[in-house]
Amino acid sequence: MKSAWNRLFKIQKKEKMQPKVSFDDTNNTLYPEELSSSIDINIKHIKQAFGNSGDLIIREFNMGKPLFHKVASIYVNGLSDKEIMGNFIIEKLMNDTNINNREESWSPNKLGTYIKDHIITITSVEIVSDMKNLLSQLLTGQTIVLVDGSSEALNCASQGGELRSISEPTAESSVRGPKDSFTESLITNTSMVRRRIKSPNLWLETRKLGKITQTEIGIMYLNGVVNDKLLNEVRERLDKIDVDEILGSNTIEEWITDDVYTPWPTIFVTERPDVVAGNLLEGRVAIFVDGTPIPLIVPATWNQFIQTAEDYYLRWSISGFLRFIRIVSFLITLLGPSLFIAFVSFHPELIPTPLLINIAAQRQAIPFPIIIEALLMELTFEVLREAGVRMPRPVGQAVSIVGALVLGEAAVSAGIVSSAMVIVVAATAIASFTIPHYSLTDATRLLRFMMMILASTFGLYGIGLGVILLVAHTVSLRSFGIPYLAPFAPIIVTDQQDAILRLPKPFMSKRPRLISQKRKKRN
């Protein structure tokens, strides 16, 4: 019995001496959970974890004069600022002459604390003791300082590298509004919003998503204005995302959206900091994704997609008129070709007689039914639009303009399509360009084909059936618990101040009722 207890004690003692290891299932590697006191062993494990990558830069040197302590700085090339590392980390460590006059400099465990408190002069320095956290910090652009004999490392803030500068918005231009747009840097984007909302109640929560990509996510909201139920719902949906890669905000959008099968966009996206600031002041939540210049704003309503930032920089009467034009253009984009098909095929009596005679004369030489003619023209225009977007900008514009003119004129001359159909398709395309947000434009383009098929089958009755189904589907949608058609369905009288028309600023005294449940008044 005594020998058995001795064997068990020896086994437990042996297991206690072995370092705990972690398994990284993404690359099938093992690395210790805690750092070793040997700098060579730590460097070996870091190189093994990175697969001896060429962009992992390790600089070993001696610290202190005239006595030396072996230290090493580690960073990933392209993610860190070399000027910060050279001037405020390596130079300070190599030229320190006071370290040998201090008694604690002989203790490696206390040396890291001394370096943190007295030598390195950058804004943020933290002590790291586990390998997983160290590897994660390296991949965010931090510089790691290892000291031989110490089982702790220093995590120094040195993010940098080549980043795109702030530029003008490309998809949401403005005449009188600001000219800045978001970039691919999460810190830059959140700081642009803070410049507009200078309040300590503007809170930012960060987390990392993606097992492999470890993408940093920022949740920004205005404390005291945001609805707690909405905020908790956003947190829960983000926490449920369990994937390997998060490469952009569109990936998160598909994971947290209420209905992935609807063509309507139920999450609002923008590239403008002033738009994000305005939505935060209404009680919404913004989700930033590092590496993406397009944050997400929730909840979203259909009414948001016909509004622009320019509406709030122009006079209220002008902005109301422009919103009315956008709604009419939206209806033309959705129903224009289908109404033309229904009138010509099923209800010619609704067309004035002179116009009907001209349309009939044009269609005498057309070999296709009107639905085939319409689909042919619409698909041709979609191909030209896609070609103009994907090709280089100077060439793409030329292809779109010349292609539309040449193909349209040639098709009419060859008797493939009628002049009236070319006019209808061109008017529909021009109307689609007035819709301010690309996500709503895409949804409308898709639904337009469904309406054309219904119109060719049942005429105006088919269009009416399609509109009824579309409205019923839209009414049933929710965006984080908020009705998608609010404030029209349900009708909220107080929210009509900024719906189709925008009232003057002194009369816009209340926030959207369903969005903000705490501080409903703006003043």
N, C-alpha and C positions, 0 to 999 in steps of 0.2 A: 504493500500500500504506500509506503514511504517513497519507494522508487517511482511509482506512478505519479505521485504528486510532484516529485522533482522533475520528471520528464515534462509534465504539463506546465510547470513554471518556466522551464527552459524554452518550451515552444512559445508561450506567451511573451517571454522576454525577447525572443528572436523576432516575433511578429511586430513587437513594439519598436524595435530598432529599424525595421524596414520602413522607408518613406511611403506614404500613401500616394497612389497614382490615380490619374484620371484618364479615361479613354475617350478620344475624340472620334466619334463614329463617322464624321465627314471625310476623314482621310486615314482612318484606321491606324492612329498613332497613340502611343502612351506617353504621358509626361507626368512628372510628380506634381501633386497638388501644392506643396509648399516649396519655397525656394531653398536651395542649399547654401551653406556658408562658404562653399568654394565657388569662386567666380568662373573657373574653367568649366565646372559641371553645369552651371546655369547657362553659360553661353552654348555649351554643347546641346542642351535640351531645347534652347530657343532655336538654334540652327536646325535641329531635327524637326521641330514643329513647323518651321517654314520651308522645309525641304531644301535647305541651302540655297534659297532664292537669291538671285543676283541683286535685287533691290533692297535686301536687308543689309544695312551698313552697321558694322561693329567697329568701334574705335577704342582700342586698349591703350592706356597711357598711365604714367605715374603721377601721383598727386602729392604736392607739398615739396618744400625745400628747407634744409638739405636732405632730410629723411623723406622716404617715399612710401606711398600706399598705392597699391595696384587698384585701379578703377577702370571701368569701361562704359562708354556711352553707346546706346543702340537705338536706331531709328529706321524707318522705312523711307527710302528715297522717293521723293515726289509728294509725300504726305506731310512732311515737316519743313519748317523754315530753317534753312541752313545758317542764316545770319543770327538767329536767336541761339542756335546751338553753339556756334563758334564764339560769339561775343559774351554770352551770359551763362554758359555752362562749361564748355571745355576750357576756355581761357581763364575763367575764374578758378577752376579746380587746379589747373597746372601752375598757376602763378601764386597760389596761396602760400604765404610764408609764416602765418600765425598758427597753423595747425600743429606744428611740432612743439610749440611753447605751451600747449594745453595738455593737461593730464589725460583727458578723455579721448584724445586723439589716438592713444595706444589701444583703446577698446574698439574693435570693429563694430560691435553692436551699437555703440553710441556715436560712431563716426557719421552714420547716415543722418542722424538727427542734427549733428553739428553742421553738416553740409546744407541741410534744409534750412536751418535757422540763420546761418552766418555767411554762406558763400554764394549760393545760387541766387541770382537777383531777378528772376522772372516772376510773373504774377501768381502762378499757382504751382505748388510742389506738394505731392502727396506721397506717403509711404505705402508700398505694395509688398505683400508678403506671400501671395499665392500666384502660381504660374498662370492660371487661366485668366485672371484679371490683368496680369502683365501683358499677355499676348493680345488681349482685347484692346488695351490702351495703345499698344504699338500700332494697331491697325486703324486707330483714329487719328494718327499723326502725332502722338506723344513721343517724347524721348525718355528712354529708361536709362538710369545711371545705376550700375552695379558696383559694389565695393567688396573687395576680396576679404573674406572672413566674416562678412555680415550676411545674415539670412533675410535681409530686407533690402528692397530696391526703392529708388526714388522715381516717381512718375512726374515728369516735368512738362508743363503745357507749352507746346511748340508747334501747334498746328499751322500749316502754311501750304506751300506749293503753289502751282499754277491754278488760278481760279478765274472764271469769267467775271468781268467787271459789270457793274450795274448799267443797264441799257434801257432804251425806250421800249414800251410794250409793243408787240408786233400784232397780236390778235385783238387787243382792246385799246385802240388808240383814243386819244382825247385831245380836244382843241384847247380848252382852258384848264384842264386838270393837270396833275403832276405827270412828269415824264419818266418816272422810274418804274422798274418792274423787278420781280423776284429773280434770284439766281439759283445756282445749284447748291449753295451753301446754306445749311440750316441756321447757323448762327447769324449770318448776314440777313436772312429773311426775317427772323424773329426781331432782330434789331431794327429793321425798317418799319415794322409795325409799332415797336415801342417808341420810335421817334414821333409817331402820330398820337399815341395814347400814353401820355406821361403820367401814369397812375400806378401806384404800388399794388393795386388790385388786379392788374393784368398779370395773371399767373401762367406759368409754363411748366408742364409736366413732360418729362422725357423718358423714353424706354427704347429698347432695342427689339426688333422683330426680324425673323429670318435666321434659321439655325446656321446657315453658311454665310450669308451676306452680313448679318449683324447690323442691319440698317437702323440708324437712329431716327426715332419718331418723336415729334413734338406736339403736344396737345395744349393749345392756347385758348384761354377763355378769360372773361372779365368776372372776377369773383364779386358776389353781391348782386349781379345782374343775371348770370346764367342760371338756368333751371337745374337743380341738383339731380333730378331724375334723368334729364338729358345727358348730363355729364357722366353719370354712372353708367348709362346705356352705352355711351361712346367707349368708356373704359372696358366694359365687359366684352363688347364686340372686338375690340383690338386685342384683348387678352386671349380670345378664342382662336386667333390666327396662329396656326402651327404649320408653317411651311419652311422650306429650305431657303428660298430667295424672295426678297422684297426689292425689286429693282426700280420701282416708281410708285407714285401715288395711285396710278390706275389699278395696280395689283390690290392695294388696300381697298380701293373703291369697290371692286367686285366682291371682296370678302365681307364688307360691312354694309352693303346696300340692302335695302328691305326686299326688293324684288329684282332678281337678276334677269328675268324673262321679259320685263317691260321694255319697250323701245324708248320711253321717256327717261331722261336723266333725273335721278332722285337725289343726287349729291352735286352741289354747286362747286365749280372750279373756277379759278381766276388766276391771273398773273400780276394783278395790281395790289400793292400794299394798302392803298386807300380803300379799296373795296373790302379787303379783309377787316380793316379797322372799323368800317361802317357796320359790317355784319356782327362783329364782336360787341359793338355798342348796342346792338339790338338784342343780344343775349344768345347768339349762336356760338358754336365751337369750331375752331379752325384746327386742322390736322396738317402739320408740316412733315415732309419726308426728305431726309438728307439725300442730295443728289437729284432732286426734282424741283424745278422752278414753279410748279403748279400745286399749291396747297388745296386741300378739300375743306369745304364749309358745310356743316350740317346743323340743323335740318334745312332742306331746300324745298321751296314751293315753285310751282310752274310760273308764277308771277315774276320771280327773280330773273328768269331767263329772257324776259323781254325788256329788262331794265339795264341801263348802262351807268357807268360812273359819270358820264357827261350830263346825265339828267340832273345831277345835284350841283353842277357848276353853271348851268344855264338858268334862266328865269323859269318859274314854275309853269307859265303858260306855254312856253316853247317846248319844255320837256314833256308836258302833257300831250301836245300836238304830235311830237315825235313818237311817243309811245303808241298813240292811236295809229300812226302810219305803220309801225312795226306789227301791230296786231292785224291790220288789213293785209300787209305783206305776208304774214304767217298764213292767213286763210287762203290767199292766192297761191302760195307755195304748196299748200296741202290739197286744195280742191280745184285749182285752175285747170289742169289738163282733163281731170275727170268730168268737170262740168261741161267742157267743150265736147267731149266724147258723148256725154248723155244728151246734150242738146241736138247734135248732128245726127246721132243714130236713133234716138227714141223720141225726142220732143222737138222736131223741127218747127212746129207751130209756135214755139216760144221765141224763135229768132225772127227779127224783122225781115220782110220779104226781099228787099234789095240785097241785104247781106246774105240771106240764104241762097239767092240765085248766084252770087259771086262764089260762095263756098262750094255749091254744087258744080259750078263750071270748073273750078280748080280741081275737084276730085274726080272728074270724068276720066282723066288719064292716069290716075293713081291705081296701081295693080293690087294694092293691099287693103284689107279692112282697116278702119280707122284706128282700132286698138293696136294693130301691128304697126301702123304708121307712128302712133304716139309712142309706143314702147321703143321703136327703133330710134326715134329722135331723142328721147329721154336717155336711153342707154348711151347713145353717141355723145351727148353732152356730159354725162357722168364720166365717160372715158376721157374726154378732153379736160374736165376739171381735175381728175386724178393725175393726168399727165402733167398738167400745169403745176400741181403741188409738188410732185416728186422730182421733177427736173430742176436744174439750177434756175434761180429766179429770173435772170434776163431771158434765158431760152424758154423757160416755162411760160412766161407772159406772152412771148411771141407765138408759141405753139397754141395757146388757148385762143388768142384773138384771131390769128390767121386761120387756124383750124376751123373755128366756128364760122367765120365769114366764107371761106372757100368751100367747106363741106356743105354749109347751108345753101349757098347759091348753086353749087353743082347739083345737089340733090333736087332742088326745085326745077332746075333746067332739065335734068334727066327724067323728070316725072316720077320720082320715087316718093316724094312727100309734097304736100301742098304748101303754098305760101302762108295760109292761115295757121297751119300747124307749126310752122317755124316761128311765127309771131307769138303763138301761145307758149311754146317751150321757152323762147327767149324771155318773154315777160315773166314766166315762172322762175327762171334762173335769176333774173335781176331782183325779183322780190325776195328770193332766198338770201341774197347778199345783205339785205337789211336786217336780218335776224342777228342780234349782236353776239350770241354765244354759239360756238361751233357745235356743241353737243346737242342743242335743240335743233339746229339745222340738219344734222345727220339723222335725227329721229324723224323729222318731217319729211326728208327725202325718202326714207324707207317707207313711211306710211303712205306717201303719195302714190306709189305703185299699187298698193292694196286698194286705194280708192279708185284708181283707173280700171282695175280688173272688175270691181263691183259695178262701176258705171257702164262698162261694156256689156255686162250681163243683165242688169236690171234697170239701167237708166238712173233717173233721179231717185227712184225708190231704193236702188242699191247704195247710192251715196247717202241717203237718209239713214239706211240701216247701218252703214259703216260709221257714220257720225255718232249714232246712238250707242253702238258698241264701244267706240273709242271714248266717248264721254263717260260711259258707265265704268269702263276700265280705269280711266284717269281718276274718277271720283273715289274708287276703291283703293287707290295707292296711298301709302303712308311713307313719310321720311322721318325716321326715328320717332314714330308716334304722332307726327303732325300731319293732318290731311294735306295732300299734295295740291289741291285746288284752293286752299285757304288763301285769301279771305272771301272767295266767291262761293265755295261749298265746303263747310258751312259759311253762310253770309255773316261777316263780322263788320258791323257798321263803323266802328272806331278805326278799323284797319284800312278802310277805303281811302284814308287820307294819303296813302302812298301805294295805291293799287294801279288802276289804269291811268288815272290822273294823279299828279303830285301837287298837293296844296303848298302854299308858301310856308317857309320854315317856321314862322311863329305859330302856325296852326298845327304843326306836326309835333304835338306835345307828348304823345304816348307811343310806347314801343309796341310791336306786334303782340297781341294778347296771348296767342297760343305759344309763342316762343319764350317770352320772359314772364315768369310768374312771381318774381320778387319785386323788382323796382320798375314798375310799369311806366311811371312818368319820367320823361327825359330831363326835366329841370328839377 
